[in-house]
Amino acid sequence: NPRLHERHALLTGAGGGIGMAVAEAFAREGARCTVVDLPAEPSPAFQAMNEATGGRLHYCSADVTRPGEVDALLALAEAQNGIVDVLFNNAAIFDMAPLLDSDEAMFDRLFAVNVKAMFFVMQKVLARMVAAQRSGSVINLSSQAGRRGEALVSHYCATKAAVISYTQSAALAMAPHGIRVNAIAPGVIDTPMWGHVDALFARYEQLPLGEKKRRVGEAVPLGRMGRPHDLTGAAVFLASDESAYITAQTLNVDGGSVMS
Ligand code: NAD
């Protein structure tokens, strides 16, 4: 039986990377998906994937840092597919610099997307679930970086630690309504974001391009970087009723890199 039969899932930052793989997995489990990302049109890869999964994905262009765009997006999503049952709160950006060079502008950019937008998208979706007296599941994307600091990555690490904290508070606030809130903390996953990460490490650690990726993959106990599809099992599990007694948790999906 499909585990997300006729659920409405909203996924942010899901035009590519981890989000797109999870949208595909949700659709294969019977969900109708509203897929949000910045580009005006979805990529050809996304369109091909949508056709292959029976056209269950509705692409919407929106910038989640703009509250007006999020309100318009939610209104459209509800008109198309009803109240959101599952939120995969995934949009984020990465940047890094040595601590003494990481300035206020970088801090503001990272916190605006990774923390502020993530919190307000969650709040808006939860308000609709509560008003409609619906149960639901929210999954916020944290990171291994939220579990452990890194000398060159202080702002991004702090944003991902904040995601864990908001997840815990929201889970407690929503428990009386039968709504669950969890987080996933991926390890190193080979996505468009990691192309950017690799290039930045190459600059700051004077490495050839691709070398940081090779090293981080080797350091994973399971011996390789993750692929976007390595996240889909955890995402479907947390979205579905199989995890009905699990809330306020952050699940590491990282090949054994982090143990708490
Ligand atoms: P990605 O860059 O491939 O995908 C992120 C998506 O978010 C992009 O498509 C981007 O366009 C979108 N986005 C950014 N700002 C937005 C905005 N303001 N409004 C709407 N969409 C916006 O990254 P990914 O690797 O697939 O990462 C997905 C999530 O997983 C992120 O939260 C990331 O921090 C987290 N994560 C990734 C890794 C990794 O190694 N790739 C590791 C740990 C955590």
py3Dmol code that shows the C-alpha trace and the ligand (Angstrom):
import py3Dmol

protein = """\
ATOM      1  CA  ASN A   1       0.000   0.000   0.000  1.00  0.00           C
ATOM      2  CA  PRO A   2       1.281   3.500  -0.760  1.00  0.00           C
ATOM      3  CA  ARG A   3       2.298   5.042   2.548  1.00  0.00           C
ATOM      4  CA  LEU A   4       1.307   8.634   1.652  1.00  0.00           C
ATOM      5  CA  HIS A   5      -1.911   7.874  -0.227  1.00  0.00           C
ATOM      6  CA  GLU A   6      -3.597  11.166  -1.232  1.00  0.00           C
ATOM      7  CA  ARG A   7      -1.591  13.217   1.288  1.00  0.00           C
ATOM      8  CA  HIS A   8      -0.662  16.722   0.219  1.00  0.00           C
ATOM      9  CA  ALA A   9       3.068  17.347   0.668  1.00  0.00           C
ATOM     10  CA  LEU A  10       4.674  20.759   0.288  1.00  0.00           C
ATOM     11  CA  LEU A  11       8.429  20.723  -0.327  1.00  0.00           C
ATOM     12  CA  THR A  12      10.573  23.869  -0.382  1.00  0.00           C
ATOM     13  CA  GLY A  13      13.823  24.159  -2.334  1.00  0.00           C
ATOM     14  CA  ALA A  14      12.833  20.989  -4.153  1.00  0.00           C
ATOM     15  CA  GLY A  15      13.548  21.885  -7.789  1.00  0.00           C
ATOM     16  CA  GLY A  16      16.779  19.878  -7.485  1.00  0.00           C
ATOM     17  CA  GLY A  17      19.062  18.105  -5.004  1.00  0.00           C
ATOM     18  CA  ILE A  18      17.677  16.306  -1.960  1.00  0.00           C
ATOM     19  CA  GLY A  19      14.259  17.977  -2.238  1.00  0.00           C
ATOM     20  CA  MET A  20      13.640  16.726  -5.775  1.00  0.00           C
ATOM     21  CA  ALA A  21      14.581  13.147  -4.840  1.00  0.00           C
ATOM     22  CA  VAL A  22      12.205  13.314  -1.867  1.00  0.00           C
ATOM     23  CA  ALA A  23       9.397  14.793  -4.015  1.00  0.00           C
ATOM     24  CA  GLU A  24       9.755  11.828  -6.363  1.00  0.00           C
ATOM     25  CA  ALA A  25       9.669   9.366  -3.451  1.00  0.00           C
ATOM     26  CA  PHE A  26       6.584  11.070  -1.938  1.00  0.00           C
ATOM     27  CA  ALA A  27       4.817  10.933  -5.327  1.00  0.00           C
ATOM     28  CA  ARG A  28       5.648   7.221  -5.681  1.00  0.00           C
ATOM     29  CA  GLU A  29       4.042   6.716  -2.246  1.00  0.00           C
ATOM     30  CA  GLY A  30       0.818   8.304  -3.494  1.00  0.00           C
ATOM     31  CA  ALA A  31       1.239  11.913  -2.327  1.00  0.00           C
ATOM     32  CA  ARG A  32       0.265  14.994  -4.320  1.00  0.00           C
ATOM     33  CA  CYS A  33       3.193  17.395  -4.046  1.00  0.00           C
ATOM     34  CA  THR A  34       3.562  21.148  -4.227  1.00  0.00           C
ATOM     35  CA  VAL A  35       7.193  21.725  -5.127  1.00  0.00           C
ATOM     36  CA  VAL A  36       8.655  25.165  -4.461  1.00  0.00           C
ATOM     37  CA  ASP A  37      11.909  26.658  -5.722  1.00  0.00           C
ATOM     38  CA  LEU A  38      13.339  29.938  -7.007  1.00  0.00           C
ATOM     39  CA  PRO A  39      13.524  29.464 -10.813  1.00  0.00           C
ATOM     40  CA  ALA A  40      10.481  30.619 -12.787  1.00  0.00           C
ATOM     41  CA  GLU A  41      10.264  27.220 -14.511  1.00  0.00           C
ATOM     42  CA  PRO A  42      11.277  23.737 -13.320  1.00  0.00           C
ATOM     43  CA  SER A  43      14.320  22.065 -14.922  1.00  0.00           C
ATOM     44  CA  PRO A  44      13.937  19.513 -17.747  1.00  0.00           C
ATOM     45  CA  ALA A  45      15.109  16.818 -15.285  1.00  0.00           C
ATOM     46  CA  PHE A  46      12.298  17.768 -12.940  1.00  0.00           C
ATOM     47  CA  GLN A  47       9.729  17.713 -15.737  1.00  0.00           C
ATOM     48  CA  ALA A  48      10.878  14.264 -16.886  1.00  0.00           C
ATOM     49  CA  MET A  49      10.701  12.962 -13.323  1.00  0.00           C
ATOM     50  CA  ASN A  50       7.197  14.397 -12.912  1.00  0.00           C
ATOM     51  CA  GLU A  51       5.994  12.602 -16.037  1.00  0.00           C
ATOM     52  CA  ALA A  52       7.562   9.354 -14.827  1.00  0.00           C
ATOM     53  CA  THR A  53       5.674   9.585 -11.518  1.00  0.00           C
ATOM     54  CA  GLY A  54       2.263  10.282 -13.052  1.00  0.00           C
ATOM     55  CA  GLY A  55       2.217  14.088 -12.922  1.00  0.00           C
ATOM     56  CA  ARG A  56       1.641  14.281  -9.164  1.00  0.00           C
ATOM     57  CA  LEU A  57       4.018  17.231  -8.724  1.00  0.00           C
ATOM     58  CA  HIS A  58       2.894  20.857  -9.017  1.00  0.00           C
ATOM     59  CA  TYR A  59       5.828  23.223  -9.424  1.00  0.00           C
ATOM     60  CA  CYS A  60       5.534  26.735  -7.923  1.00  0.00           C
ATOM     61  CA  SER A  61       8.162  29.439  -8.175  1.00  0.00           C
ATOM     62  CA  ALA A  62       8.533  31.363  -4.902  1.00  0.00           C
ATOM     63  CA  ASP A  63      11.201  32.904  -2.701  1.00  0.00           C
ATOM     64  CA  VAL A  64      10.534  31.568   0.803  1.00  0.00           C
ATOM     65  CA  THR A  65      12.236  34.568   2.416  1.00  0.00           C
ATOM     66  CA  ARG A  66       9.345  36.767   1.170  1.00  0.00           C
ATOM     67  CA  PRO A  67       6.277  36.326   3.408  1.00  0.00           C
ATOM     68  CA  GLY A  68       3.914  37.652   0.713  1.00  0.00           C
ATOM     69  CA  GLU A  69       5.158  35.034  -1.762  1.00  0.00           C
ATOM     70  CA  VAL A  70       4.764  32.284   0.835  1.00  0.00           C
ATOM     71  CA  ASP A  71       1.164  33.370   1.562  1.00  0.00           C
ATOM     72  CA  ALA A  72       0.327  33.386  -2.164  1.00  0.00           C
ATOM     73  CA  LEU A  73       2.002  30.007  -2.589  1.00  0.00           C
ATOM     74  CA  LEU A  74       0.049  28.449   0.292  1.00  0.00           C
ATOM     75  CA  ALA A  75      -3.244  29.819  -1.059  1.00  0.00           C
ATOM     76  CA  LEU A  76      -2.505  28.338  -4.482  1.00  0.00           C
ATOM     77  CA  ALA A  77      -1.325  25.015  -3.020  1.00  0.00           C
ATOM     78  CA  GLU A  78      -4.506  24.683  -0.925  1.00  0.00           C
ATOM     79  CA  ALA A  79      -6.709  25.566  -3.888  1.00  0.00           C
ATOM     80  CA  GLN A  80      -5.017  22.807  -5.924  1.00  0.00           C
ATOM     81  CA  ASN A  81      -4.518  20.082  -3.333  1.00  0.00           C
ATOM     82  CA  GLY A  82      -6.231  21.031  -0.038  1.00  0.00           C
ATOM     83  CA  ILE A  83      -4.619  21.573   3.367  1.00  0.00           C
ATOM     84  CA  VAL A  84      -0.956  20.572   3.564  1.00  0.00           C
ATOM     85  CA  ASP A  85      -0.451  17.269   5.440  1.00  0.00           C
ATOM     86  CA  VAL A  86       3.329  17.039   5.103  1.00  0.00           C
ATOM     87  CA  LEU A  87       5.858  19.890   5.014  1.00  0.00           C
ATOM     88  CA  PHE A  88       9.388  19.066   3.815  1.00  0.00           C
ATOM     89  CA  ASN A  89      11.086  22.299   4.844  1.00  0.00           C
ATOM     90  CA  ASN A  90      14.282  22.024   2.857  1.00  0.00           C
ATOM     91  CA  ALA A  91      15.268  25.299   1.103  1.00  0.00           C
ATOM     92  CA  ALA A  92      18.659  26.533   2.292  1.00  0.00           C
ATOM     93  CA  ILE A  93      21.875  28.147   1.120  1.00  0.00           C
ATOM     94  CA  PHE A  94      25.515  27.506   2.010  1.00  0.00           C
ATOM     95  CA  ASP A  95      28.428  29.858   2.456  1.00  0.00           C
ATOM     96  CA  MET A  96      31.639  29.808   4.462  1.00  0.00           C
ATOM     97  CA  ALA A  97      34.651  31.907   5.415  1.00  0.00           C
ATOM     98  CA  PRO A  98      37.355  31.893   8.085  1.00  0.00           C
ATOM     99  CA  LEU A  99      35.814  33.042  11.385  1.00  0.00           C
ATOM    100  CA  LEU A 100      37.611  36.381  11.464  1.00  0.00           C
ATOM    101  CA  ASP A 101      36.400  37.155   7.924  1.00  0.00           C
ATOM    102  CA  SER A 102      32.777  35.994   8.252  1.00  0.00           C
ATOM    103  CA  ASP A 103      30.915  39.260   8.125  1.00  0.00           C
ATOM    104  CA  GLU A 104      27.452  40.523   8.952  1.00  0.00           C
ATOM    105  CA  ALA A 105      26.215  40.325   5.351  1.00  0.00           C
ATOM    106  CA  MET A 106      27.001  36.595   5.204  1.00  0.00           C
ATOM    107  CA  PHE A 107      25.360  36.090   8.615  1.00  0.00           C
ATOM    108  CA  ASP A 108      22.192  37.872   7.460  1.00  0.00           C
ATOM    109  CA  ARG A 109      21.973  35.969   4.154  1.00  0.00           C
ATOM    110  CA  LEU A 110      22.367  32.552   5.761  1.00  0.00           C
ATOM    111  CA  PHE A 111      20.018  33.221   8.666  1.00  0.00           C
ATOM    112  CA  ALA A 112      17.385  34.796   6.354  1.00  0.00           C
ATOM    113  CA  VAL A 113      16.966  31.589   4.331  1.00  0.00           C
ATOM    114  CA  ASN A 114      18.075  28.764   6.630  1.00  0.00           C
ATOM    115  CA  VAL A 115      16.440  29.948   9.861  1.00  0.00           C
ATOM    116  CA  LYS A 116      14.002  32.832   9.420  1.00  0.00           C
ATOM    117  CA  ALA A 117      12.291  31.545   6.265  1.00  0.00           C
ATOM    118  CA  MET A 118      12.308  27.978   7.541  1.00  0.00           C
ATOM    119  CA  PHE A 119      10.655  29.043  10.801  1.00  0.00           C
ATOM    120  CA  PHE A 120       7.988  31.220   9.150  1.00  0.00           C
ATOM    121  CA  VAL A 121       7.104  28.668   6.459  1.00  0.00           C
ATOM    122  CA  MET A 122       6.683  26.108   9.252  1.00  0.00           C
ATOM    123  CA  GLN A 123       4.582  28.534  11.319  1.00  0.00           C
ATOM    124  CA  LYS A 124       2.277  29.381   8.389  1.00  0.00           C
ATOM    125  CA  VAL A 125       1.745  25.722   7.451  1.00  0.00           C
ATOM    126  CA  LEU A 126       1.175  24.714  11.084  1.00  0.00           C
ATOM    127  CA  ALA A 127      -1.399  27.503  11.537  1.00  0.00           C
ATOM    128  CA  ARG A 128      -3.407  26.086   8.617  1.00  0.00           C
ATOM    129  CA  MET A 129      -3.157  22.503   9.939  1.00  0.00           C
ATOM    130  CA  VAL A 130      -4.345  23.595  13.394  1.00  0.00           C
ATOM    131  CA  ALA A 131      -7.203  25.705  11.972  1.00  0.00           C
ATOM    132  CA  ALA A 132      -8.345  22.748   9.855  1.00  0.00           C
ATOM    133  CA  GLN A 133      -7.934  20.353  12.833  1.00  0.00           C
ATOM    134  CA  ARG A 134      -5.719  18.137  10.717  1.00  0.00           C
ATOM    135  CA  SER A 135      -2.887  15.943  11.916  1.00  0.00           C
ATOM    136  CA  GLY A 136       0.323  16.369   9.979  1.00  0.00           C
ATOM    137  CA  SER A 137       4.053  15.907   9.812  1.00  0.00           C
ATOM    138  CA  VAL A 138       6.735  18.553   9.426  1.00  0.00           C
ATOM    139  CA  ILE A 139      10.288  17.610   8.471  1.00  0.00           C
ATOM    140  CA  ASN A 140      12.911  20.349   8.749  1.00  0.00           C
ATOM    141  CA  LEU A 141      16.304  19.913   7.089  1.00  0.00           C
ATOM    142  CA  SER A 142      19.164  20.370   9.532  1.00  0.00           C
ATOM    143  CA  SER A 143      22.665  18.984   8.921  1.00  0.00           C
ATOM    144  CA  GLN A 144      25.613  17.218  10.459  1.00  0.00           C
ATOM    145  CA  ALA A 145      26.853  20.824  10.564  1.00  0.00           C
ATOM    146  CA  GLY A 146      24.167  21.545  13.179  1.00  0.00           C
ATOM    147  CA  ARG A 147      25.549  18.827  15.445  1.00  0.00           C
ATOM    148  CA  ARG A 148      29.176  19.904  15.368  1.00  0.00           C
ATOM    149  CA  GLY A 149      31.037  23.133  14.590  1.00  0.00           C
ATOM    150  CA  GLU A 150      33.553  23.625  11.801  1.00  0.00           C
ATOM    151  CA  ALA A 151      36.260  26.290  11.850  1.00  0.00           C
ATOM    152  CA  LEU A 152      35.482  27.610   8.368  1.00  0.00           C
ATOM    153  CA  VAL A 153      31.704  27.209   8.480  1.00  0.00           C
ATOM    154  CA  SER A 154      30.525  28.978  11.652  1.00  0.00           C
ATOM    155  CA  HIS A 155      27.412  30.787  10.341  1.00  0.00           C
ATOM    156  CA  TYR A 156      26.033  27.828   8.366  1.00  0.00           C
ATOM    157  CA  CYS A 157      26.647  25.483  11.332  1.00  0.00           C
ATOM    158  CA  ALA A 158      24.798  27.900  13.628  1.00  0.00           C
ATOM    159  CA  THR A 159      21.803  28.053  11.259  1.00  0.00           C
ATOM    160  CA  LYS A 160      21.543  24.275  11.207  1.00  0.00           C
ATOM    161  CA  ALA A 161      21.776  24.047  15.030  1.00  0.00           C
ATOM    162  CA  ALA A 162      18.931  26.587  15.189  1.00  0.00           C
ATOM    163  CA  VAL A 163      16.817  24.298  12.976  1.00  0.00           C
ATOM    164  CA  ILE A 164      17.183  21.503  15.565  1.00  0.00           C
ATOM    165  CA  SER A 165      16.110  23.844  18.355  1.00  0.00           C
ATOM    166  CA  TYR A 166      13.058  25.201  16.495  1.00  0.00           C
ATOM    167  CA  THR A 167      12.089  21.637  15.615  1.00  0.00           C
ATOM    168  CA  GLN A 168      12.068  20.660  19.283  1.00  0.00           C
ATOM    169  CA  SER A 169      10.028  23.693  20.413  1.00  0.00           C
ATOM    170  CA  ALA A 170       7.539  23.372  17.552  1.00  0.00           C
ATOM    171  CA  ALA A 171       7.113  19.654  18.260  1.00  0.00           C
ATOM    172  CA  LEU A 172       6.159  20.386  21.876  1.00  0.00           C
ATOM    173  CA  ALA A 173       3.819  23.223  20.863  1.00  0.00           C
ATOM    174  CA  MET A 174       2.085  21.043  18.253  1.00  0.00           C
ATOM    175  CA  ALA A 175       1.915  17.732  20.159  1.00  0.00           C
ATOM    176  CA  PRO A 176      -1.509  18.548  21.689  1.00  0.00           C
ATOM    177  CA  HIS A 177      -2.820  19.027  18.123  1.00  0.00           C
ATOM    178  CA  GLY A 178      -1.572  15.640  16.954  1.00  0.00           C
ATOM    179  CA  ILE A 179       0.967  17.256  14.640  1.00  0.00           C
ATOM    180  CA  ARG A 180       4.523  15.918  14.607  1.00  0.00           C
ATOM    181  CA  VAL A 181       7.680  17.941  13.919  1.00  0.00           C
ATOM    182  CA  ASN A 182      11.027  16.249  13.280  1.00  0.00           C
ATOM    183  CA  ALA A 183      14.297  17.088  11.570  1.00  0.00           C
ATOM    184  CA  ILE A 184      16.706  15.195   9.356  1.00  0.00           C
ATOM    185  CA  ALA A 185      20.436  15.840   9.670  1.00  0.00           C
ATOM    186  CA  PRO A 186      22.068  14.661   6.435  1.00  0.00           C
ATOM    187  CA  GLY A 187      25.789  14.071   6.228  1.00  0.00           C
ATOM    188  CA  VAL A 188      27.670  14.903   3.026  1.00  0.00           C
ATOM    189  CA  ILE A 189      25.297  14.414   0.104  1.00  0.00           C
ATOM    190  CA  ASP A 190      26.336  14.833  -3.537  1.00  0.00           C
ATOM    191  CA  THR A 191      23.968  17.597  -4.722  1.00  0.00           C
ATOM    192  CA  PRO A 192      24.330  20.954  -6.530  1.00  0.00           C
ATOM    193  CA  MET A 193      25.002  22.484  -3.090  1.00  0.00           C
ATOM    194  CA  TRP A 194      28.104  20.309  -2.663  1.00  0.00           C
ATOM    195  CA  GLY A 195      29.536  21.583  -5.951  1.00  0.00           C
ATOM    196  CA  HIS A 196      29.521  25.032  -4.334  1.00  0.00           C
ATOM    197  CA  VAL A 197      30.879  23.695  -0.997  1.00  0.00           C
ATOM    198  CA  ASP A 198      33.746  21.901  -2.763  1.00  0.00           C
ATOM    199  CA  ALA A 199      34.721  25.046  -4.672  1.00  0.00           C
ATOM    200  CA  LEU A 200      34.782  27.117  -1.470  1.00  0.00           C
ATOM    201  CA  PHE A 201      36.900  24.551   0.412  1.00  0.00           C
ATOM    202  CA  ALA A 202      39.242  24.389  -2.599  1.00  0.00           C
ATOM    203  CA  ARG A 203      39.750  28.131  -2.289  1.00  0.00           C
ATOM    204  CA  TYR A 204      40.229  28.296   1.486  1.00  0.00           C
ATOM    205  CA  GLU A 205      42.237  25.082   1.934  1.00  0.00           C
ATOM    206  CA  GLN A 206      44.173  25.433  -1.346  1.00  0.00           C
ATOM    207  CA  LEU A 207      42.954  22.094  -2.692  1.00  0.00           C
ATOM    208  CA  PRO A 208      42.361  21.014  -6.288  1.00  0.00           C
ATOM    209  CA  LEU A 209      38.677  21.033  -7.263  1.00  0.00           C
ATOM    210  CA  GLY A 210      36.999  17.756  -6.272  1.00  0.00           C
ATOM    211  CA  GLU A 211      39.613  16.918  -3.627  1.00  0.00           C
ATOM    212  CA  LYS A 212      37.477  17.998  -0.630  1.00  0.00           C
ATOM    213  CA  LYS A 213      34.587  15.882  -1.929  1.00  0.00           C
ATOM    214  CA  ARG A 214      36.903  12.890  -2.268  1.00  0.00           C
ATOM    215  CA  ARG A 215      38.254  13.348   1.274  1.00  0.00           C
ATOM    216  CA  VAL A 216      34.869  13.799   2.962  1.00  0.00           C
ATOM    217  CA  GLY A 217      33.519  10.733   1.154  1.00  0.00           C
ATOM    218  CA  GLU A 218      36.459   8.644   2.333  1.00  0.00           C
ATOM    219  CA  ALA A 219      35.979   9.805   5.922  1.00  0.00           C
ATOM    220  CA  VAL A 220      32.356   8.560   6.097  1.00  0.00           C
ATOM    221  CA  PRO A 221      32.189   5.245   8.017  1.00  0.00           C
ATOM    222  CA  LEU A 222      30.084   3.722   5.208  1.00  0.00           C
ATOM    223  CA  GLY A 223      32.853   4.758   2.829  1.00  0.00           C
ATOM    224  CA  ARG A 224      31.159   7.186   0.418  1.00  0.00           C
ATOM    225  CA  MET A 225      29.270  10.444   0.082  1.00  0.00           C
ATOM    226  CA  GLY A 226      25.509  10.113   0.190  1.00  0.00           C
ATOM    227  CA  ARG A 227      23.281  10.529  -2.868  1.00  0.00           C
ATOM    228  CA  PRO A 228      19.964  12.408  -2.773  1.00  0.00           C
ATOM    229  CA  HIS A 229      18.086   9.083  -2.846  1.00  0.00           C
ATOM    230  CA  ASP A 230      19.833   8.025   0.377  1.00  0.00           C
ATOM    231  CA  LEU A 231      17.529  10.526   2.130  1.00  0.00           C
ATOM    232  CA  THR A 232      14.232   9.315   0.753  1.00  0.00           C
ATOM    233  CA  GLY A 233      13.674   6.352   3.088  1.00  0.00           C
ATOM    234  CA  ALA A 234      14.001   8.535   6.189  1.00  0.00           C
ATOM    235  CA  ALA A 235      11.818  11.255   4.656  1.00  0.00           C
ATOM    236  CA  VAL A 236       8.979   8.881   3.705  1.00  0.00           C
ATOM    237  CA  PHE A 237       9.178   7.222   7.132  1.00  0.00           C
ATOM    238  CA  LEU A 238       8.936  10.537   9.010  1.00  0.00           C
ATOM    239  CA  ALA A 239       6.157  11.779   6.710  1.00  0.00           C
ATOM    240  CA  SER A 240       4.049   8.626   7.077  1.00  0.00           C
ATOM    241  CA  ASP A 241       2.060   7.055   9.914  1.00  0.00           C
ATOM    242  CA  GLU A 242       4.873   4.531  10.424  1.00  0.00           C
ATOM    243  CA  SER A 243       6.494   7.194  12.613  1.00  0.00           C
ATOM    244  CA  ALA A 244       3.237   8.117  14.424  1.00  0.00           C
ATOM    245  CA  TYR A 245       4.912   8.004  17.893  1.00  0.00           C
ATOM    246  CA  ILE A 246       8.048   9.927  16.878  1.00  0.00           C
ATOM    247  CA  THR A 247       8.267  13.698  17.321  1.00  0.00           C
ATOM    248  CA  ALA A 248      10.871  16.331  18.309  1.00  0.00           C
ATOM    249  CA  GLN A 249      13.680  14.136  16.951  1.00  0.00           C
ATOM    250  CA  THR A 250      16.579  14.860  14.626  1.00  0.00           C
ATOM    251  CA  LEU A 251      17.475  11.798  12.587  1.00  0.00           C
ATOM    252  CA  ASN A 252      21.073  11.530  11.331  1.00  0.00           C
ATOM    253  CA  VAL A 253      21.245  10.192   7.771  1.00  0.00           C
ATOM    254  CA  ASP A 254      24.975  10.390   7.286  1.00  0.00           C
ATOM    255  CA  GLY A 255      26.597   7.008   6.829  1.00  0.00           C
ATOM    256  CA  GLY A 256      27.590   6.862  10.517  1.00  0.00           C
ATOM    257  CA  SER A 257      29.509  10.144  10.729  1.00  0.00           C
ATOM    258  CA  VAL A 258      27.759  11.587  13.810  1.00  0.00           C
ATOM    259  CA  MET A 259      26.505   9.548  16.764  1.00  0.00           C
ATOM    260  CA  SER A 260      24.426  11.990  18.808  1.00  0.00           C
TER     261      SER A 260
END
"""
ligand_1 = """\
44
NAD
P 20.586 22.347 -3.103
O 21.321 23.651 -3.149
O 20.832 21.363 -4.169
O 19.015 22.595 -2.957
C 18.511 23.651 -2.172
C 17.418 24.321 -2.969
O 16.878 25.406 -2.206
C 17.941 24.916 -4.299
O 17.239 24.307 -5.368
C 17.669 26.404 -4.150
O 17.282 27.020 -5.360
C 16.547 26.423 -3.119
N 16.458 27.717 -2.449
C 17.469 28.456 -1.920
N 17.000 29.614 -1.452
C 15.663 29.623 -1.662
C 14.633 30.557 -1.413
N 14.897 31.745 -0.833
N 13.367 30.234 -1.772
C 13.099 29.047 -2.385
N 14.042 28.114 -2.648
C 15.307 28.404 -2.299
O 20.920 21.721 -1.696
P 20.732 20.239 -1.127
O 22.084 19.706 -0.930
O 19.717 19.473 -1.867
O 20.185 20.628 0.302
C 18.852 20.423 0.748
C 18.825 20.625 2.252
O 19.687 19.678 2.889
C 19.319 21.997 2.712
O 18.549 22.415 3.819
C 20.750 21.733 3.128
O 21.219 22.677 4.056
C 20.605 20.351 3.727
N 21.855 19.594 3.779
C 22.557 19.294 2.636
C 23.731 18.570 2.746
C 24.593 18.178 1.567
O 25.690 17.642 1.766
N 24.147 18.377 0.335
C 24.197 18.167 3.998
C 23.463 18.496 5.117
C 22.289 19.213 4.991
"""
view = py3Dmol.view(width=600, height=400)
view.addModel(protein, "pdb")
view.setStyle({"model": 0}, {"cartoon": {"style": "trace"}})
view.addModel(ligand_1, "xyz")
view.setStyle({"model": 1}, {"stick": {}})
view.zoomTo()
view.show()
